[in-house]
Structures are given as C-alpha cells and as structure tokens.
Amino acid sequence: MSPERRIRVLLTKPGLDGHDRGVKVLTMGLRNEGLEVIYSGLRQSPEMIVQSAIQEDVDVVGLSCLSGAHKYLFPRVTELLKEKGVDDMLVVSGGIIPEEDVPFLKDKGINAVFGPGTPIKEIAAYIRQNVKRK
C-alpha cells in the first residue's frame, strides 16, 4: 500500500432502510482506525452508490442494510460496478443479514459480511488485508 494515500471507504445505506446508527458508529470507528471514510447517507440507490464510489475513487464500498432487501440491493451494486469496468473495489456489507444468505451474497461479489457486534478493529483489519490498491 502506498503510504501517502490512506484507504478510502464509502459507507452507504441502500434502499429504504432508515436506520443508520450502526453505520455512523462504523464511520467514526474506521476513521479512528486511520481509514478515510465517506458516508453517503440514507436511501441510496445502487446507481447512486456506484456513481459515488467511482467519483470518490474509493478502494472499498461498505453496504449496510437492516430492511431485508440485501439479496436484491447488494448484488445490484456489484453488477453495476462490473458494468462500469470496476473490478478492483472491495465490497463488504453489514447489518441484519441471515446467516443462510451469506453464501448467496458472496457468490454475487460481496467479499465479506459483518454482523451486529463485529469489532471495528476486525473490520478494519479485514479491509487492510484485502483491499486492492490502485
């Protein structure tokens, strides 16, 4: 990794999910871990997320969902990234994701799924170990 550029992370809430306390805690925690974090806010469409990720030149997209729409929204983000030719971006997710949905999400291009209570240091370590630097 280049020492002059910190890892850039876009955290976002796709869909109509209106609960963002957890992602805000994660935003601050990852910043405290030395990552550069952009939080795009609530009610983001997959198209908006991909556009922001490309414009902000991020290394990681973090998707958070509590509404149950993760099986549609998360794969849609990875599909759009592929359509745009972006294949070097780490895509991780969190929220209330049933364990039985994790293999499906990983098959659709989500690199990791972090559930409630995952230590922020563990998430930051995963990002550092798995990010593909430009």
C-alpha positions in Angstrom: 0.0 0.0 0.0 1.1 3.5 -0.8 2.0 5.3 2.5 0.9 8.7 1.1 -2.7 7.7 0.4 -5.0 6.3 3.1 -7.5 3.6 2.2 -10.7 5.3 1.1 -14.0 3.7 2.1 -17.5 4.6 1.0 -20.2 3.6 3.6 -23.8 3.7 2.5 -27.3 2.7 3.2 -29.0 1.3 0.0 -32.8 1.2 -0.3 -35.4 2.5 2.0 -33.7 1.5 5.3 -34.0 4.4 7.6 -31.8 3.1 10.5 -28.3 4.5 10.4 -26.9 4.5 14.0 -24.7 1.4 13.3 -23.2 2.7 10.1 -22.5 6.1 11.8 -20.7 4.3 14.6 -18.7 2.3 12.0 -17.9 5.5 10.1 -16.3 7.0 13.2 -14.6 3.8 14.2 -13.0 3.2 10.8 -11.8 6.9 10.8 -10.3 6.2 14.2 -8.5 3.2 12.7 -6.9 5.5 10.2 -9.1 4.9 7.1 -10.6 7.7 5.1 -14.4 7.2 5.3 -17.1 8.9 3.3 -20.7 8.3 4.5 -23.2 8.9 1.7 -26.3 8.7 3.9 -29.7 7.0 3.8 -31.8 5.8 0.9 -29.2 5.5 -1.7 -30.0 3.6 -5.0 -27.4 1.1 -6.3 -26.8 3.5 -9.2 -26.1 6.4 -6.8 -23.8 4.2 -4.8 -21.7 3.1 -7.8 -21.6 6.7 -9.1 -20.3 7.9 -5.7 -17.8 5.1 -5.5 -16.3 6.0 -8.8 -16.4 9.7 -8.3 -14.8 9.5 -4.9 -12.2 7.0 -6.2 -12.7 4.7 -3.2 -11.0 1.4 -2.5 -13.9 -0.1 -0.6 -17.7 0.1 -0.7 -19.4 -0.8 2.6 -23.2 -1.6 2.3 -25.4 -1.6 5.4 -28.9 -3.0 5.3 -31.5 -3.7 8.1 -34.6 -3.8 5.9 -34.2 -7.3 4.4 -33.6 -6.1 0.8 -29.9 -7.1 0.8 -30.5 -10.0 -1.6 -31.5 -7.5 -4.3 -29.6 -4.3 -3.5 -26.2 -5.7 -2.7 -25.9 -7.8 -5.9 -27.2 -4.9 -7.9 -24.3 -2.8 -6.7 -21.7 -5.4 -7.7 -23.4 -5.9 -11.1 -23.3 -2.1 -11.8 -19.6 -2.0 -10.7 -18.8 -4.8 -13.2 -20.8 -3.0 -15.9 -18.7 0.1 -15.3 -15.5 -1.9 -15.6 -14.6 -1.6 -11.9 -13.1 -4.8 -10.8 -10.6 -3.7 -8.2 -13.0 -2.4 -5.5 -13.6 -4.4 -2.3 -17.3 -4.7 -1.5 -18.3 -5.5 2.1 -21.6 -5.5 3.9 -23.2 -5.5 7.3 -26.5 -5.1 9.0 -29.1 -7.8 9.8 -28.1 -10.5 7.3 -29.4 -14.0 7.9 -26.5 -16.5 8.0 -28.1 -18.5 5.3 -27.9 -15.5 2.9 -24.2 -15.1 3.3 -23.1 -17.7 0.7 -25.5 -16.1 -1.9 -24.1 -12.7 -1.3 -20.5 -13.9 -1.5 -21.4 -15.7 -4.8 -22.7 -12.3 -6.1 -19.5 -10.5 -5.3 -19.8 -9.3 -1.7 -16.4 -10.0 -0.3 -17.4 -10.1 3.4 -20.5 -9.9 5.6 -20.1 -8.4 9.1 -23.0 -8.9 11.5 -24.0 -6.8 14.5 -21.4 -6.8 17.2 -18.4 -7.3 14.9 -15.5 -5.4 16.4 -14.5 -2.4 14.4 -10.8 -3.4 14.6 -11.7 -6.7 13.0 -13.5 -4.9 10.1 -10.5 -2.5 9.7 -8.1 -5.4 9.7 -10.1 -7.3 7.0 -10.2 -4.2 4.8 -6.4 -3.6 5.2 -5.6 -7.2 4.4 -8.0 -7.5 1.4 -8.1 -4.1 -0.3 -6.8 -3.9 -3.8 -4.8 -0.7 -4.2 -4.9 1.3 -7.4 
